[in-house]
Amino acid sequence: MELIRVGYWLGSTEPGWPDPRNFVDLSWNGDERAEVVLHLRQGAVAKRYMGLSECRFCGELVGSLELSDGTYVWPEGLTHYVDQHGVRLPQSFVDHMSRARDSLEDAVVDDSWWRSIKSWK
């Protein structure tokens, strides 16, 4: 499986990553931004790290996990950047998130298996 990284930022020990200041967009639609924050918070834990990451804007400690939705992988603190500092993620990520949400909303649900379970014995 290959995952696409998003939300890793330039720092004194992380040369070569994008600068989060180049992604700030305070005019970003609030509803869409809230949907992105929710999606980021609901990621599955992909990895755990020993140390906490520090926000490049405010210095707050923002997490030690790496989260994923099965296509993208991001640091736990990415939610903080989007929510607290107005960092806008690339449209390709937002479109992916919207398609994933829409496919779940439109999914046909089969409950026959669960209805067939009468006990765990």
Long-range contacts (C-beta under 8 A, 24 or more apart in sequence): 3-46, 3-68, 3-70, 3-71, 3-72, 3-73, 4-71, 4-72, 4-73, 5-72, 5-73, 5-74, 6-72, 6-73, 6-74, 6-78, 6-89, 6-90, 6-93, 7-74, 7-75, 7-77, 7-78, 7-81, 7-89, 8-74, 8-75, 9-56, 9-81, 10-56, 11-54, 11-56, 19-56, 20-56, 20-57, 20-81, 20-85, 20-87, 21-56, 21-57, 23-81, 23-87, 23-88, 23-89, 24-85, 24-86, 24-87, 24-88, 25-86, 25-87, 25-88, 26-86, 28-86, 28-88, 32-94, 33-82, 33-83, 33-86, 33-88, 35-97, 35-98, 35-101, 36-82, 36-89, 36-93, 36-94, 36-97, 37-79, 37-82, 37-83, 39-69, 39-97, 39-100, 39-101, 40-67, 40-74, 40-78, 40-79, 40-82, 41-79, 42-69, 43-67, 43-68, 43-69, 43-74, 44-68, 44-69, 44-70, 46-73, 53-77, 55-80, 55-81, 55-84, 55-85, 57-81, 57-84, 57-85, 58-84, 58-85, 69-97, 69-100, 71-96, 71-100, 72-96
